[in-house]
Structures are given as C-alpha cells and as structure tokens.
C-alpha cells in the first residue's frame, strides 16, 4: 500500500528531500515501518532517534498504518 | 474553549502586546508572560542567528492541545501561545506565552507548564548558525 513520508529538521538534510512516497506491506505497524526505513535508508543509521507522527498525530509503536497515511519522521524537537 | 485560546505560528515579528491584550480580562488579577529570546551563545560558542522550521499543521494542533490542557488543569481564564518561524537574529523573540487568571499562582504555573510542554512535544526545530557553520539543536534544555 502507498504511504507518504515527510522529513523534518536534520532528517530533511540527511535524506535530501522533504517528502517521499513509499510502498509498504499492508497493515504494517509503526515499529515495522521504522525498521524498514532504517534498512532502506542507510543514511538514517546514526539518526535513528526520531518519533513518528501519522496524519499529524503522535502514534504508538504497535499502531497499524493504512493506505495513504502521511507519516512524518520527527527528530528531537527544539522549539521555544 | 476555542475563544479562550490564541495559537499562532508566523514568519512575522511576534507581538507581546497582542498576546497580553488577548488574555487580559477584568476578572483576572494576574497575567503571566513568558518571552523566549535568541541569545548570543550556546556552550561558549557565539551564535549568529537561529533558523526555526516547523511541521506547521501539526505544530498548531499540538500547541492547541497544550492550551486546552492548560485551561483544564489550571484555574486560568485565557492563554496565548505564539511562535515565530524562519530566521531570527540575536535578541529576537521566537516564542511568547501569555496566561491570565484571577490569581497569580495559577498564572505562573500554567505559563511554565505551557513552555515546558511546548519544548517537549511541538514539532518545531531550530538550527543554530555560527561563524564556522550550522548545527541542528538536538536537545530541549
């Protein structure tokens, strides 16, 4: 199924893009996706300390993704 | 709850008076203001500017959640949380939080809650620029 990835902060610099579309297994979990991303994008290896938000909400590791979900990779925030 | 909160992310200069005027009310005996400012050094290195970027649609939602929680958890009347984005110079203001309450204790507590939580959860990032390069800030002190 298709999902959209969004990259922010240092991850945007490392990946070299603000967003990518990705094909993933149906009903993949958030944790499963993270593992998949770390394998697919070796550049992320030293920057694996990111949270994940799906459709603008923080999610839990075992939440299940749906087709067309917008998945944001959120490195440590530094607002304020 | 919506009319008792003011949430904004803007690339324009923040306006402290605007936040104050929003929360001010005749029923309130105290207004607490937190103003974040860009300082000129970090860990003994001189900073030339800060560049703030956001996941804006989600950041607005998270700031709204913080404001709604402040209204529920503290005895306050109104809260404003405004954040700047883009390049800020030394001395510029990246964030203003204003809270009004009948009494000062809740105003102080809610204001602290809001900035502490913003720094933990809101998807905003700052990149520090130095004379010899730039670094994404990795922690939220």
Backbone of each chain as ProteinMPNN parsed JSONL, in Angstrom:
{"seq_chain_A": "XXXXXXXXXXXXXXXXXXXXXXXXXXXXXXXXXXXXXXXXXXXXXXXXXXXXXXXXXXXXXXXXXXXXXXXXXXXXXXXX", "coords_chain_A": {"N_chain_A": [[0.855, -1.191, 0.0], [0.318, 2.334, -0.474], [2.118, 4.929, 1.139], [2.849, 8.248, 2.399], [5.883, 9.784, 3.134], [7.194, 12.226, 5.366], [9.9, 14.435, 5.895], [11.785, 16.044, 8.429], [13.713, 18.721, 9.947], [16.941, 17.739, 10.874], [16.78, 15.342, 9.532], [15.682, 15.93, 7.071], [17.797, 17.213, 5.856], [19.621, 15.107, 5.736], [18.364, 13.052, 4.243], [17.833, 14.484, 2.023], [15.53, 15.45, 0.967], [12.11, 16.637, 1.222], [9.846, 15.116, 1.212], [8.676, 11.786, 0.458], [7.177, 9.226, -1.51], [6.122, 5.966, -0.588], [6.026, 2.422, -0.973], [4.555, 0.056, 1.067], [4.161, -2.904, 3.135], [0.85, -4.16, 3.533], [-1.05, -3.247, 6.391], [1.202, -2.787, 7.996], [3.035, -2.197, 11.019], [3.768, 0.751, 13.029], [6.224, 0.452, 14.245], [7.282, -1.579, 12.68], [7.479, -0.218, 10.288], [9.453, 1.653, 10.948], [11.697, 0.022, 11.319], [11.927, -0.959, 8.7], [12.472, 1.45, 7.351], [14.955, 2.129, 8.41], [16.491, 0.172, 7.347], [16.175, 0.603, 4.618], [17.009, 3.242, 4.146], [20.073, 3.932, 4.565], [21.394, 6.154, 5.406], [20.071, 6.992, 7.619], [20.992, 5.635, 9.763], [22.717, 6.647, 11.88], [21.009, 8.445, 12.913], [18.728, 7.591, 14.182], [17.097, 8.275, 16.207], [14.261, 9.226, 16.156], [10.847, 10.352, 16.409], [7.582, 9.229, 15.415], [4.899, 10.522, 13.551], [1.591, 10.102, 12.51], [-0.589, 11.235, 10.112], [-0.598, 13.743, 11.364], [-0.611, 13.218, 14.109], [0.963, 12.029, 17.056], [2.029, 8.637, 17.393], [1.745, 5.199, 18.55], [4.091, 2.487, 18.952], [2.976, 0.015, 18.14], [0.808, 0.719, 16.598], [-1.226, 0.519, 13.656], [-0.612, 1.043, 10.234], [-2.393, 2.693, 7.524], [-3.518, 2.696, 4.076], [-2.389, 5.468, 2.135], [-1.701, 6.981, 4.383], [-0.097, 9.746, 5.996], [3.066, 9.978, 6.959], [5.138, 11.3, 9.285], [8.528, 11.87, 9.981], [9.974, 12.621, 12.934], [12.489, 14.274, 14.253], [14.381, 14.907, 17.35], [12.707, 17.534, 18.961], [13.03, 21.145, 19.002], [11.83, 23.582, 19.667], [10.67, 26.812, 20.949]], "CA_chain_A": [[0.0, 0.0, 0.0], [1.125, 3.547, -0.597], [2.104, 5.956, 2.191], [3.721, 9.387, 2.125], [6.801, 10.109, 4.228], [7.647, 13.619, 5.457], [11.16, 14.525, 6.63], [11.961, 17.362, 9.04], [14.921, 19.005, 10.706], [18.183, 17.148, 10.387], [16.448, 14.232, 8.634], [15.478, 16.533, 5.762], [19.143, 17.435, 5.306], [20.28, 13.823, 5.502], [17.679, 12.354, 3.154], [17.941, 15.358, 0.862], [14.198, 15.651, 0.403], [11.121, 16.922, 2.266], [8.846, 14.04, 1.252], [8.799, 10.676, -0.5], [6.119, 8.207, -1.45], [6.71, 4.657, -0.323], [5.13, 1.273, -0.962], [4.854, -0.793, 2.234], [3.258, -4.051, 3.356], [-0.455, -3.881, 4.132], [-1.142, -3.406, 7.851], [2.489, -2.693, 8.695], [2.942, -1.38, 12.23], [4.685, 1.894, 13.084], [7.55, -0.088, 14.561], [7.702, -2.304, 11.482], [7.884, 0.779, 9.304], [10.731, 2.243, 11.363], [12.732, -0.968, 10.979], [12.022, -0.952, 7.243], [13.118, 2.698, 6.934], [16.37, 2.115, 8.788], [17.161, -0.718, 6.393], [16.098, 1.165, 3.269], [17.776, 4.49, 4.091], [21.229, 3.718, 5.429], [21.785, 7.464, 5.957], [19.377, 7.215, 8.892], [21.569, 4.773, 10.803], [23.192, 7.408, 13.045], [19.994, 9.442, 13.264], [17.537, 6.765, 14.351], [16.359, 8.78, 17.345], [13.152, 10.077, 15.746], [9.483, 9.911, 16.685], [6.766, 9.138, 14.205], [3.525, 11.024, 13.62], [0.781, 9.686, 11.363], [-1.704, 12.177, 9.916], [-0.423, 14.866, 12.299], [-0.756, 12.804, 15.498], [1.95, 11.067, 17.516], [1.457, 7.292, 17.413], [2.457, 4.192, 19.351], [4.879, 1.541, 18.149], [2.197, -1.063, 17.518], [-0.301, 1.221, 15.779], [-1.17, -0.051, 12.306], [-0.768, 2.063, 9.195], [-3.406, 2.465, 6.476], [-3.112, 3.253, 2.796], [-2.411, 6.934, 2.039], [-1.303, 7.673, 5.613], [1.022, 10.682, 5.887], [3.917, 9.592, 8.082], [6.2, 12.287, 9.474], [9.643, 11.465, 10.842], [10.132, 13.785, 13.795], [13.697, 14.215, 15.083], [14.183, 15.635, 18.61], [12.227, 18.884, 18.687], [13.81, 22.191, 19.677], [11.117, 24.854, 19.6], [10.632, 27.612, 22.16]], "C_chain_A": [[0.894, 1.245, 0.0], [0.986, 4.423, 0.651], [3.002, 7.096, 1.742], [4.584, 9.643, 3.353], [7.128, 11.589, 4.188], [8.901, 13.659, 6.329], [11.348, 15.943, 7.156], [13.309, 17.48, 9.698], [16.126, 18.353, 10.051], [17.915, 16.01, 9.393], [16.237, 14.734, 7.209], [16.825, 16.76, 5.075], [19.781, 16.113, 4.905], [19.68, 13.083, 4.318], [17.771, 13.175, 1.872], [16.603, 15.655, 0.209], [13.22, 15.984, 1.533], [10.045, 15.842, 2.328], [9.141, 12.984, 0.2], [7.546, 9.822, -0.391], [6.771, 6.846, -1.329], [5.636, 3.589, -0.417], [5.529, 0.398, 0.224], [3.838, -1.927, 2.309], [1.945, -3.559, 3.956], [-0.383, -4.103, 5.638], [0.195, -3.444, 8.56], [2.291, -1.843, 9.949], [3.928, -0.214, 12.139], [6.106, 1.399, 13.329], [8.134, -0.841, 13.364], [8.179, -1.34, 10.414], [9.243, 1.36, 9.661], [11.882, 1.301, 11.016], [12.992, -0.958, 9.485], [12.773, 0.285, 6.753], [14.608, 2.688, 7.247], [17.166, 1.182, 7.877], [17.251, -0.071, 5.019], [16.979, 2.41, 3.115], [18.94, 4.386, 5.076], [21.695, 5.024, 6.08], [21.167, 7.708, 7.332], [20.027, 6.496, 10.061], [21.993, 5.548, 12.046], [22.186, 8.443, 13.526], [18.668, 8.742, 13.512], [16.673, 7.219, 15.516], [15.254, 9.735, 16.898], [11.823, 9.466, 16.168], [8.738, 9.847, 15.359], [5.387, 9.71, 14.478], [2.807, 10.568, 12.355], [-0.428, 10.611, 11.272], [-1.758, 13.21, 11.042], [-0.686, 14.515, 13.761], [0.378, 11.858, 15.86], [1.275, 9.703, 17.654], [2.293, 6.373, 18.298], [3.104, 3.183, 18.421], [4.02, 0.477, 17.465], [0.927, -0.582, 16.823], [-0.106, 0.728, 14.343], [-1.432, 1.031, 11.277], [-1.824, 1.656, 8.173], [-2.922, 3.093, 5.179], [-3.33, 4.766, 2.779], [-2.132, 7.683, 3.34], [-0.124, 8.595, 5.308], [1.864, 10.498, 7.142], [5.08, 10.562, 8.197], [7.277, 11.716, 10.396], [10.077, 12.698, 11.617], [11.392, 13.64, 14.652], [13.469, 15.02, 16.363], [13.82, 17.094, 18.375], [13.001, 19.913, 19.497], [13.151, 23.55, 19.522], [11.238, 25.604, 20.913], [11.93, 28.348, 22.436]], "O_chain_A": [[2.052, 1.208, 0.414], [-0.117, 4.633, 1.155], [3.812, 6.941, 0.829], [4.08, 9.71, 4.474], [7.321, 12.156, 3.112], [8.963, 13.005, 7.369], [11.109, 16.919, 6.445], [13.972, 16.481, 9.976], [16.301, 18.411, 8.834], [18.735, 15.75, 8.513], [16.574, 14.042, 6.249], [16.972, 16.53, 3.875], [20.41, 16.016, 3.852], [20.408, 12.548, 3.483], [17.785, 12.624, 0.771], [16.541, 16.06, -0.952], [13.481, 15.644, 2.687], [9.402, 15.663, 3.362], [9.777, 13.259, -0.818], [6.937, 9.711, 0.673], [7.837, 6.601, -1.894], [4.494, 3.797, -0.008], [6.698, 0.041, 0.373], [2.804, -1.909, 1.642], [1.935, -2.651, 4.788], [0.27, -5.037, 6.104], [0.318, -4.066, 9.616], [1.499, -0.901, 9.958], [4.809, -0.199, 11.28], [7.061, 1.865, 12.706], [9.327, -0.748, 13.078], [9.159, -1.605, 9.718], [10.092, 1.542, 8.789], [12.91, 1.727, 10.487], [14.143, -0.95, 9.05], [13.608, 0.193, 5.853], [15.422, 3.172, 6.461], [18.363, 1.378, 7.664], [18.27, -0.179, 4.337], [17.615, 2.604, 2.079], [18.807, 4.709, 6.256], [22.302, 5.018, 7.15], [21.664, 8.52, 8.112], [19.661, 6.718, 11.215], [21.66, 5.145, 13.161], [22.472, 9.224, 14.434], [17.612, 9.229, 13.108], [15.633, 6.621, 15.789], [15.298, 10.922, 17.22], [11.681, 8.248, 16.274], [9.203, 10.341, 14.332], [4.778, 9.421, 15.508], [3.36, 10.644, 11.258], [-1.191, 10.753, 12.227], [-2.82, 13.504, 11.591], [-0.955, 15.402, 14.571], [0.727, 10.979, 15.071], [0.094, 9.621, 17.992], [3.391, 6.723, 18.732], [2.718, 3.042, 17.26], [4.306, 0.082, 16.334], [0.06, -1.392, 16.494], [1.02, 0.546, 13.879], [-2.353, 1.835, 11.422], [-2.115, 0.477, 7.976], [-2.017, 3.927, 5.187], [-4.307, 5.278, 3.326], [-2.309, 8.9, 3.396], [0.731, 8.28, 4.48], [1.43, 10.821, 8.248], [5.918, 10.637, 7.298], [6.977, 11.154, 11.449], [10.497, 13.696, 11.032], [11.364, 12.953, 15.673], [12.476, 15.741, 16.465], [14.534, 17.812, 17.675], [13.559, 19.598, 20.548], [13.824, 24.552, 19.277], [11.828, 25.107, 21.872], [12.034, 29.064, 23.432]]}, "seq_chain_B": "XXXXXXXXXXXXXXXXXXXXXXXXXXXXXXXXXXXXXXXXXXXXXXXXXXXXXXXXXXXXXXXXXXXXXXXXXXXXXXXXXXXXXXXXXXXXXXXXXXXXXXXXXXXXXXXXXXXXXXXXXXXXXXXXXXXXXXXXXXXXX", "coords_chain_B": {"N_chain_B": [[-13.995, 26.275, 24.371], [-12.33, 27.346, 22.523], [-12.362, 30.196, 22.151], [-10.963, 31.119, 24.259], [-8.368, 30.686, 23.794], [-5.403, 31.498, 22.012], [-3.625, 30.711, 19.275], [-0.712, 30.717, 17.374], [1.482, 30.556, 14.569], [4.01, 32.218, 12.976], [5.784, 33.975, 10.362], [6.209, 36.548, 10.696], [7.245, 39.298, 12.859], [6.917, 38.604, 16.329], [4.394, 39.78, 18.631], [4.285, 41.051, 21.674], [2.451, 42.642, 23.037], [0.083, 42.065, 21.725], [-0.446, 39.447, 22.547], [-0.728, 39.883, 25.282], [-2.964, 41.629, 25.301], [-4.879, 39.904, 24.322], [-5.262, 37.996, 26.391], [-5.906, 39.494, 28.57], [-8.272, 40.502, 31.059], [-11.078, 41.79, 32.858], [-11.745, 40.226, 35.02], [-9.496, 39.06, 35.868], [-6.73, 38.918, 38.03], [-4.102, 38.637, 37.585], [-1.51, 38.421, 35.094], [0.54, 36.261, 33.41], [3.574, 36.234, 31.683], [5.593, 34.601, 29.339], [8.515, 35.183, 27.624], [10.43, 34.057, 25.085], [13.804, 34.408, 24.065], [16.334, 35.014, 21.592], [19.544, 34.068, 22.297], [23.049, 35.012, 22.47], [24.965, 33.071, 22.585], [25.896, 29.6, 22.753], [26.914, 27.036, 24.753], [29.47, 28.285, 25.042], [30.022, 29.022, 22.451], [29.805, 31.391, 19.845], [26.705, 32.484, 18.669], [25.247, 33.312, 15.552], [22.788, 33.484, 14.206], [19.422, 32.13, 14.542], [17.576, 29.582, 12.942], [14.325, 28.774, 12.522], [12.301, 26.022, 11.85], [9.246, 24.311, 10.937], [6.739, 21.721, 11.377], [4.162, 22.676, 10.308], [1.258, 22.364, 10.299], [0.85, 20.292, 12.1], [2.151, 21.3, 14.327], [0.589, 23.491, 15.088], [-1.697, 22.114, 15.925], [-0.646, 20.687, 18.114], [0.141, 22.785, 19.783], [-2.36, 23.86, 20.3], [-3.462, 21.762, 21.748], [-1.899, 21.891, 24.053], [-2.672, 24.382, 25.046], [-5.413, 23.891, 25.505], [-5.219, 21.921, 27.453], [-3.984, 23.379, 29.463], [-6.039, 25.117, 30.159], [-7.827, 23.299, 31.262], [-6.386, 22.05, 33.336], [-5.453, 24.032, 35.017], [-6.448, 26.847, 37.0], [-7.213, 29.069, 35.099], [-7.991, 31.854, 32.912], [-7.538, 32.676, 30.181], [-5.297, 31.82, 27.468], [-2.449, 32.449, 25.473], [-0.437, 31.285, 22.87], [2.21, 31.895, 20.98], [4.374, 31.421, 18.217], [7.387, 31.994, 16.439], [8.613, 31.58, 13.044], [11.289, 30.782, 10.719], [14.212, 32.828, 9.961], [15.853, 34.121, 12.763], [17.308, 36.85, 14.503], [19.931, 37.621, 16.915], [18.574, 38.432, 20.016], [15.99, 38.605, 19.037], [12.532, 37.416, 19.202], [11.416, 34.225, 19.622], [9.234, 32.93, 20.809], [6.169, 33.576, 22.519], [4.307, 33.354, 25.435], [1.278, 33.888, 26.991], [-0.715, 34.158, 29.879], [-3.768, 34.433, 31.644], [-5.313, 34.866, 34.835], [-7.539, 34.69, 37.666], [-5.955, 34.673, 39.929], [-2.475, 34.859, 40.905], [-0.944, 32.502, 41.281], [-1.872, 30.329, 39.716], [-1.547, 31.45, 37.213], [1.254, 31.701, 36.924], [1.971, 28.962, 37.143], [0.61, 27.708, 35.014], [1.734, 28.976, 32.843], [4.377, 28.15, 32.962], [3.996, 25.396, 32.619], [3.063, 25.421, 30.0], [5.238, 26.353, 28.372], [7.21, 24.492, 29.028], [6.041, 22.12, 28.114], [5.65, 22.688, 25.422], [8.274, 22.711, 24.546], [8.826, 20.062, 24.632], [7.061, 18.655, 22.976], [6.079, 19.967, 20.63], [6.266, 20.046, 17.109], [8.683, 21.713, 16.122], [11.744, 23.004, 14.997], [15.065, 24.189, 15.68], [17.826, 25.609, 14.06], [21.096, 26.309, 14.716], [23.205, 28.942, 13.762], [26.621, 29.498, 13.332], [29.786, 31.273, 13.191], [31.381, 29.532, 11.83], [29.763, 27.575, 10.681], [26.701, 25.493, 10.763], [24.306, 24.058, 12.979], [21.91, 21.624, 13.85], [19.866, 21.958, 16.631], [19.881, 19.66, 19.202], [18.719, 18.999, 21.555], [16.327, 19.625, 24.252], [16.706, 21.879, 26.39]], "CA_chain_B": [[-12.622, 26.576, 24.789], [-11.566, 27.976, 21.446], [-12.213, 31.65, 22.234], [-10.067, 31.463, 25.347], [-7.001, 30.371, 23.409], [-4.891, 32.11, 20.783], [-2.471, 29.922, 18.836], [-0.228, 31.287, 16.125], [2.862, 30.405, 14.091], [4.118, 33.267, 11.964], [7.124, 34.405, 9.993], [6.313, 37.97, 11.051], [7.749, 39.528, 14.207], [5.897, 38.383, 17.356], [3.939, 40.998, 19.281], [3.967, 40.745, 23.066], [1.232, 43.365, 23.407], [-1.059, 41.358, 21.145], [-0.715, 38.314, 23.432], [-1.223, 40.46, 26.53], [-4.315, 42.138, 25.082], [-5.806, 38.777, 24.122], [-5.592, 37.287, 27.638], [-6.315, 40.447, 29.604], [-9.712, 40.499, 31.331], [-11.335, 42.48, 34.128], [-11.894, 39.257, 36.105], [-8.182, 38.497, 36.182], [-5.842, 39.722, 38.86], [-2.704, 38.461, 37.199], [-1.165, 37.915, 33.77], [1.919, 35.763, 33.367], [4.096, 36.283, 30.318], [6.926, 34.085, 29.076], [9.035, 35.628, 26.334], [11.686, 33.423, 24.734], [14.628, 35.327, 23.287], [17.51, 34.396, 20.983], [20.749, 34.553, 22.957], [24.161, 35.135, 21.535], [25.932, 31.988, 22.596], [25.486, 28.325, 23.276], [28.128, 26.294, 25.133], [30.662, 29.111, 24.803], [30.244, 29.335, 21.037], [28.977, 32.551, 19.501], [25.629, 32.228, 17.704], [24.973, 34.472, 14.695], [21.335, 33.542, 14.083], [18.686, 30.867, 14.669], [16.605, 29.37, 11.867], [13.265, 27.912, 13.03], [11.42, 25.394, 10.869], [8.123, 23.665, 11.63], [5.724, 20.898, 10.692], [3.246, 23.702, 10.799], [-0.116, 21.926, 10.574], [0.849, 19.502, 13.341], [2.595, 22.163, 15.424], [-0.591, 24.253, 15.523], [-2.546, 21.18, 16.678], [-0.016, 20.368, 19.404], [0.07, 23.992, 20.609], [-3.751, 23.958, 20.726], [-3.64, 20.758, 22.808], [-1.26, 22.419, 25.266], [-3.538, 25.455, 25.542], [-6.645, 23.285, 26.025], [-4.873, 21.26, 28.715], [-3.734, 24.419, 30.469], [-7.347, 25.595, 30.618], [-8.457, 22.259, 32.07], [-5.608, 21.661, 34.506], [-5.127, 25.174, 35.883], [-7.56, 27.783, 37.113], [-6.848, 30.256, 34.325], [-9.072, 32.286, 32.033], [-7.153, 32.632, 28.769], [-3.888, 31.572, 27.192], [-1.986, 32.675, 24.101], [0.865, 30.685, 22.587], [2.618, 32.341, 19.646], [5.745, 31.02, 17.9], [7.884, 32.527, 15.167], [9.369, 30.651, 12.214], [12.213, 31.469, 9.826], [15.486, 33.249, 10.533], [15.767, 35.107, 13.832], [18.598, 37.414, 14.912], [20.168, 37.714, 18.366], [17.655, 39.39, 20.647], [14.626, 38.439, 18.52], [11.643, 36.637, 20.064], [10.813, 33.072, 18.945], [8.002, 32.443, 21.432], [5.513, 34.33, 23.587], [3.17, 32.679, 26.07], [0.598, 34.77, 27.945], [-1.784, 33.46, 30.61], [-4.45, 35.276, 32.632], [-6.001, 34.109, 35.875], [-7.946, 35.532, 38.791], [-4.88, 34.742, 40.921], [-1.161, 34.73, 40.274], [-0.318, 31.173, 41.388], [-2.253, 29.539, 38.54], [-0.977, 32.086, 36.022], [2.658, 31.276, 36.864], [2.077, 27.517, 36.936], [0.143, 27.361, 33.668], [2.701, 29.513, 31.88], [5.526, 27.25, 32.977], [3.534, 24.156, 32.001], [2.932, 25.596, 28.554], [6.533, 26.42, 27.692], [7.907, 23.217, 29.227], [5.431, 21.106, 27.254], [5.942, 23.072, 24.033], [9.641, 22.322, 24.219], [8.903, 18.6, 24.56], [6.143, 17.979, 22.051], [5.645, 20.665, 19.415], [7.234, 19.813, 16.036], [9.401, 22.901, 15.666], [13.18, 22.75, 15.151], [15.918, 25.338, 15.43], [19.174, 25.359, 13.573], [21.963, 27.402, 15.16], [24.248, 29.341, 12.819], [27.828, 30.06, 13.925], [30.678, 31.84, 12.172], [32.02, 28.475, 11.05], [28.856, 26.511, 10.246], [25.363, 25.456, 11.351], [24.024, 22.801, 13.678], [20.544, 21.444, 14.366], [19.857, 21.784, 18.074], [19.46, 18.274, 19.375], [18.13, 18.747, 22.87], [15.448, 20.712, 24.677], [17.079, 22.163, 27.779]], "C_chain_B": [[-11.906, 27.426, 23.761], [-11.361, 29.461, 21.683], [-11.339, 32.065, 23.407], [-8.62, 31.109, 25.037], [-6.648, 31.091, 22.122], [-3.607, 31.389, 20.418], [-2.009, 30.477, 17.507], [1.2, 30.846, 15.845], [2.989, 31.384, 12.944], [5.563, 33.558, 11.614], [7.28, 35.911, 10.207], [6.858, 38.072, 12.48], [6.621, 39.308, 15.223], [5.606, 39.678, 18.11], [3.481, 40.676, 20.7], [2.652, 41.401, 23.476], [-0.018, 42.649, 22.915], [-1.451, 40.18, 22.052], [-1.308, 38.804, 24.751], [-2.68, 40.895, 26.377], [-5.316, 41.008, 24.922], [-6.223, 38.165, 25.459], [-6.174, 38.213, 28.705], [-7.838, 40.448, 29.785], [-9.942, 41.117, 32.704], [-11.466, 41.51, 35.304], [-10.545, 38.72, 36.576], [-7.308, 39.445, 36.967], [-4.391, 39.588, 38.453], [-2.56, 37.937, 35.789], [0.294, 37.492, 33.815], [2.363, 35.738, 31.922], [5.425, 35.553, 30.283], [7.328, 34.573, 27.695], [10.358, 34.914, 26.11], [12.482, 34.399, 23.886], [15.851, 34.588, 22.742], [18.754, 34.957, 21.656], [21.953, 34.338, 22.063], [25.185, 34.023, 21.643], [25.323, 30.714, 23.147], [26.757, 27.533, 23.541], [29.403, 27.011, 24.713], [30.948, 29.383, 23.33], [29.303, 30.46, 20.633], [27.981, 32.224, 18.386], [25.398, 33.478, 16.864], [23.479, 34.61, 14.398], [20.726, 32.159, 14.32], [17.675, 30.764, 13.532], [15.58, 28.348, 12.368], [12.445, 27.346, 11.881], [10.365, 24.57, 11.609], [7.44, 22.631, 10.75], [4.447, 21.653, 11.07], [1.858, 23.178, 11.167], [-0.177, 21.119, 11.867], [1.255, 20.368, 14.549], [1.419, 22.976, 15.981], [-1.493, 23.353, 16.376], [-1.959, 20.904, 18.056], [-0.048, 21.578, 20.33], [-1.364, 24.171, 21.134], [-4.025, 22.968, 21.858], [-3.069, 21.258, 24.128], [-2.152, 23.495, 25.878], [-4.809, 24.879, 26.17], [-6.367, 22.602, 27.362], [-4.609, 22.263, 29.821], [-5.056, 24.933, 31.026], [-8.014, 24.583, 31.544], [-7.735, 22.049, 33.399], [-5.328, 22.801, 35.483], [-6.31, 26.128, 35.907], [-7.173, 29.094, 36.432], [-8.005, 30.629, 33.426], [-8.696, 32.127, 30.561], [-5.655, 32.34, 28.634], [-3.6, 31.843, 25.727], [-0.624, 32.018, 23.964], [1.211, 31.049, 21.151], [4.07, 31.963, 19.412], [6.141, 31.57, 16.551], [8.548, 31.403, 14.379], [10.266, 31.464, 11.292], [13.456, 31.91, 10.58], [15.291, 34.347, 11.571], [17.166, 35.554, 14.245], [18.73, 37.375, 16.429], [19.224, 38.78, 18.933], [16.224, 39.289, 20.144], [13.854, 37.468, 19.411], [11.039, 35.463, 19.3], [9.483, 32.626, 19.545], [7.493, 33.399, 22.51], [4.362, 33.48, 24.106], [2.578, 33.649, 27.085], [-0.564, 34.016, 28.569], [-2.436, 34.441, 31.58], [-5.248, 34.405, 33.59], [-6.489, 35.085, 36.945], [-6.798, 35.738, 39.791], [-3.543, 34.343, 40.329], [-0.606, 33.309, 40.272], [-0.609, 30.339, 40.14], [-1.644, 30.124, 37.27], [0.473, 31.661, 35.84], [2.753, 29.805, 36.454], [1.687, 27.128, 35.514], [1.134, 27.825, 32.611], [3.92, 28.595, 31.805], [5.175, 25.918, 32.311], [3.551, 24.288, 30.484], [4.289, 25.613, 27.858], [7.294, 25.097, 27.856], [7.361, 22.149, 28.275], [5.688, 21.405, 25.782], [7.314, 22.557, 23.628], [9.813, 20.806, 24.123], [8.159, 18.032, 23.36], [5.869, 18.666, 20.718], [6.685, 20.505, 18.308], [7.742, 21.101, 15.405], [10.877, 22.604, 15.936], [13.954, 24.028, 14.934], [17.306, 24.88, 15.027], [20.011, 26.576, 13.985], [23.012, 27.676, 14.091], [25.402, 29.969, 13.596], [28.674, 30.635, 12.805], [31.205, 30.736, 11.257], [31.073, 27.337, 10.666], [27.508, 26.566, 10.938], [25.092, 24.072, 11.907], [22.562, 22.764, 14.101], [20.639, 21.231, 15.865], [19.193, 20.444, 18.382], [18.717, 18.017, 20.673], [17.166, 19.854, 23.217], [15.703, 21.015, 26.143], [16.008, 22.963, 28.505]], "O_chain_B": [[-10.97, 28.152, 24.098], [-10.262, 29.957, 21.435], [-11.007, 33.243, 23.541], [-7.748, 31.215, 25.899], [-7.495, 31.271, 21.247], [-2.621, 31.444, 21.153], [-2.82, 30.687, 16.605], [2.027, 30.768, 16.753], [2.162, 31.382, 12.032], [6.459, 33.413, 12.446], [8.337, 36.481, 9.937], [6.926, 37.082, 13.209], [5.499, 39.767, 15.01], [6.462, 40.557, 18.213], [2.413, 40.095, 20.898], [1.838, 40.795, 24.173], [-1.044, 42.626, 23.595], [-2.634, 39.943, 22.294], [-2.26, 38.223, 25.273], [-3.525, 40.574, 27.213], [-6.468, 41.131, 25.336], [-7.396, 37.848, 25.654], [-6.851, 37.762, 29.629], [-8.593, 40.401, 28.814], [-9.11, 40.986, 33.602], [-11.318, 41.915, 36.457], [-10.473, 38.005, 37.575], [-7.161, 40.617, 36.621], [-3.539, 40.342, 38.923], [-3.361, 37.124, 35.327], [1.169, 38.265, 34.208], [1.633, 35.282, 31.042], [6.303, 35.836, 31.098], [6.593, 34.404, 26.722], [11.312, 35.134, 26.857], [11.912, 35.134, 23.08], [16.342, 33.646, 23.365], [19.005, 36.161, 21.605], [21.911, 33.615, 21.068], [26.165, 34.007, 20.898], [24.358, 30.747, 23.91], [27.589, 27.378, 22.647], [30.297, 26.419, 24.108], [32.005, 29.918, 22.995], [28.139, 30.477, 21.033], [28.358, 31.755, 17.312], [25.357, 34.585, 17.4], [22.958, 35.724, 14.345], [21.428, 31.148, 14.301], [17.0, 31.738, 13.2], [15.923, 27.191, 12.61], [11.95, 28.093, 11.037], [10.564, 24.181, 12.76], [7.556, 22.668, 9.525], [3.755, 21.302, 12.027], [1.336, 23.509, 12.232], [-1.128, 21.241, 12.639], [0.749, 20.176, 15.655], [1.277, 23.126, 17.195], [-1.991, 23.776, 17.419], [-2.682, 20.889, 19.052], [-0.244, 21.424, 21.535], [-1.559, 24.584, 22.277], [-4.732, 23.29, 22.812], [-3.671, 21.077, 25.186], [-2.364, 23.514, 27.091], [-5.233, 25.322, 27.238], [-7.172, 22.687, 28.29], [-4.964, 22.032, 30.977], [-5.179, 25.158, 32.23], [-8.688, 24.964, 32.501], [-8.363, 21.891, 34.446], [-5.003, 22.559, 36.645], [-7.079, 26.205, 34.949], [-6.853, 30.087, 37.086], [-8.903, 29.819, 33.196], [-9.436, 31.521, 29.787], [-4.867, 32.579, 29.549], [-4.399, 31.511, 24.851], [0.239, 32.17, 24.829], [0.577, 30.566, 20.213], [4.912, 32.152, 20.29], [5.331, 31.609, 15.624], [8.991, 30.406, 14.949], [10.056, 32.661, 11.095], [13.73, 31.442, 11.685], [14.653, 35.365, 11.306], [18.09, 34.744, 14.328], [17.756, 37.126, 17.139], [19.102, 39.878, 18.39], [15.32, 39.841, 20.771], [14.431, 36.787, 20.258], [10.22, 35.68, 18.407], [8.679, 32.002, 18.852], [8.263, 33.951, 23.297], [3.554, 32.958, 23.337], [3.292, 34.17, 27.941], [-1.308, 33.32, 27.878], [-1.741, 35.195, 32.261], [-5.782, 33.36, 33.218], [-5.927, 36.167, 37.112], [-6.67, 36.794, 40.41], [-3.484, 33.578, 39.366], [0.13, 32.942, 39.356], [0.292, 29.72, 39.575], [-1.27, 29.387, 36.359], [0.883, 31.301, 34.736], [3.504, 29.445, 35.548], [2.359, 26.311, 34.883], [1.346, 27.147, 31.606], [4.427, 28.304, 30.722], [5.963, 25.38, 31.534], [3.996, 23.386, 29.774], [4.462, 24.939, 26.842], [7.948, 24.638, 26.919], [8.123, 21.372, 27.701], [5.915, 20.493, 24.988], [7.503, 22.039, 22.527], [10.816, 20.321, 23.601], [8.585, 17.029, 22.788], [5.463, 18.003, 19.764], [7.861, 20.792, 18.528], [7.308, 21.519, 14.331], [11.223, 22.026, 16.967], [13.571, 24.862, 14.114], [17.868, 23.925, 15.563], [19.683, 27.714, 13.652], [23.636, 26.749, 13.575], [25.193, 30.863, 14.416], [28.339, 30.509, 11.628], [31.446, 30.96, 10.071], [31.534, 26.239, 10.354], [27.188, 27.543, 11.615], [25.571, 23.062, 11.392], [22.035, 23.738, 14.639], [21.423, 20.398, 16.32], [18.104, 20.139, 17.897], [18.149, 16.942, 20.868], [17.164, 20.904, 22.575], [15.025, 20.492, 27.027], [16.168, 23.285, 29.682]]}, "name": "protein", "num_of_chains": 2, "seq": "XXXXXXXXXXXXXXXXXXXXXXXXXXXXXXXXXXXXXXXXXXXXXXXXXXXXXXXXXXXXXXXXXXXXXXXXXXXXXXXXXXXXXXXXXXXXXXXXXXXXXXXXXXXXXXXXXXXXXXXXXXXXXXXXXXXXXXXXXXXXXXXXXXXXXXXXXXXXXXXXXXXXXXXXXXXXXXXXXXXXXXXXXXXXXXXXXXXXXXXXXXXXXXXXXXXXXXXXXXXXX"}
